[in-house]
Amino acid sequence: MIRTIIKIDEQKCNGCGICAAACHEGAIEIIDNKAKLVRENFCDGFGDCLPGCPAGAISFEEREAPAYDEKAVKQAKALQSALTNWPVQIKLAPIQAPYFAGADLLIAADCTAYAYANFHSDFIKNRVALIGCPKLDAVSYKEKLSEIISNNRIASILLVRMEVPCCGGLEVAVKNALDESGKDISMRTVIISRSGSVVSK
């Protein structure tokens, strides 16, 4: 059928991920640092993704496309990942990236996503995620995180850690990185129990 659907100009796209976050249907994904319309039947043609694109890479077009499938969208939403950036490991993350601009940053201990059932919807959604484990990674997170915070316009930081003592190292690294950056950024810590409940926030 001929219908209105979005068109993404990959030459203009800077991979910031704003469109993917704005698309409530999950029709857009960031692949190889470019936005792509990966599910044509998920695009409702309303263009929630258009206004936020800083590069002007998204427009409407009339063309042959499968019909919008509301039922499939609802089913997919129940299973959809909220992750919008890659890589997520602190030691692999770039010091600067378009998705850091104005980002609400989630810094999480590796184990938290396994312990807390609604991790994506409660913590990753609408945030840029970075994960790590100070016990397993033989690197100093403080320097890397300080560079990320110093070189980008971070709006806020949410730290999610386990209640176990080794996770304290991650919290110390984040606080020290924030101090070293000299920036005044709000930071909140959520602690998850080994049984998967929120201990404090």
N, C-alpha and C positions, 0 to 999 in steps of 0.2 A: 504494500500500500504506500501511497505518497503521503508523507506527513512532515510536520515541522520537527526538526531534531537539531541538536547542537553540532557544531563543527569546530575542531581544535586545530589551530595552525601550529604545528610542532616547531616550525622555524622561530616563531615568536615566543613560544612557551619557555619559561625559565625554571620550571619544575618546583615552584614554591609550594604546591599542594593545596592552595586556598580553594581551588575549584572542587577538588576531591572531598574536602571537608564540608563544602557548602552543598554538595549534591546529596540530598536526603535519600536518594534511591540507590546509591552505590553504583552508579553507572560509570563513574570515572575512577581510574587508578593512576598512580604515578609509577611508571615503568622506565627504567634507565634515565631517570631525572627528567622525564617528559610526561605531561598529562595525556592520557589516552581514553577514548570512549570505548570501554571494553565490553559493555552490554547495551546494545542499541535498544533492546526491548525493556530496559530499565529507565531509559531517558523519557521523561514525561513531556519534554518540549517546553517547559515553563521557564527554564533558564535561570534557576537559582544560582548556578555557577558563574553566570556572566558578570554581575556587578563587581565581584571581588577580584577579578583577574587584573593584576597590575600591568600585565604585558599586552593586554588587548588581544589575547590569542584565541578567544572564544566568540563565536557568532552563531546565528541561526541559519539553517538552510532547509529548503524543501526538497526532499528526495525520497527514493524508495527505501523503506526501513520497516522492520517488523513492528507490529502494534505494541503499544505500551502494555506491559503485563503486570498489573497491580498485584495480582495474587503471588506471582513469582518474587516480586519486590518484597512483599511482606514476609514470605518464607525465608528469603535471603537475609533480611534484616535481623532475624532471630539468630543467625549464625555469623553475621558479618564482623570481621575484624575492624577495630577502631584505629589501628595503626596506620599512620600516614607518612612516616619517615623511615629511611633506611640508610645506613646500618643503625642498629639500636645499641650495640655494645659500646660502652663509654670509650674503651681503648681504640675502637675502630671509627668512631664518629669524627666527622670533619670539624675543624676548629671554626669554620664559617660555612654557612649554607643558607640559601634563601628561606628555608622553612623555619629557621631560628628567629627571623625578623618579627618582633612583637609576640613571640611565642610564650605560652604558658608551658613551662618545662616540667616534665615528670622525670624524676630520677628515682629508679626503683631497684631494690635488691632482686637478684635473679629469682629467688625462691618465692617471692610474693605473688607472682602470677600463677604459680601452681597451688599455693595455699588458699588464695582468695578467689572464690568462684566467679564473681562478677568484675574481675579486674579490668576488662576492656571497657565495659559500660561505665564503671564508677571512677576509673583512674586514667585510662589512656584516652578516652573520648575527648576531643578538642584540645589535646595536648601533644607536644613533641616528646617522645619517650626515649630515655637513655637508661640502660640497665648495666649492672655490674655486681661483682662479688669480691669484696676486699680480701676474703680468705683464699680465694682461688686464683685471682689475677695478681701476678707479681709485678704490678705497676702502681704508681702513685696517681690516684684519681684527682688529687687536689690540683696538680699542675694543669691537667687536661681540662678539668671543669672550670678552673679559673680563666683559662684562655677562651673557652666557649662563652662564658659569662662576660668577659671583658670585651670580646670582639663582636658581640651581637646584642641586639636590643631585646633582652629577655624581660617579659612582663611580670612573671611570677615563677616560683619554684615550689613544686610539691614533691616531698621526699616520702617514699613508701618503703618501709623496711620491716623485717621480721623482728620479733621480740627477743631473739637469741643474741648473746653478747657480741658475736663476730660482726653483726650488722651495725653495731655502734661505730665501727670504723668507717662505714660509708657515710653515716651522719656527720661524723667529725670532718671527713674530707669535704663534704658539701659546704658545711659552715665555714671551714677555713678557706675554701675557694671563693666563697662569697665575700668574706672579709678581705682577702687578697685583691679581689677585683675592685674594691672600693666603691661598688655600686649599692644603692639603696633599693633592694628588691625584696618584696615580701616572700617569706618562706614558711611553709607549713609542713609538719611531719605527721604521718599516719603510721601507726605501728600495728602489724598483723600478728596474731597468735599462731602457734603451730597447728591449731585446729581450724584456722581459717577465718577467725572472727576479728573484728577491729578492736584492739585493746585500748588505743587512745588516738585522738585526732585533734 
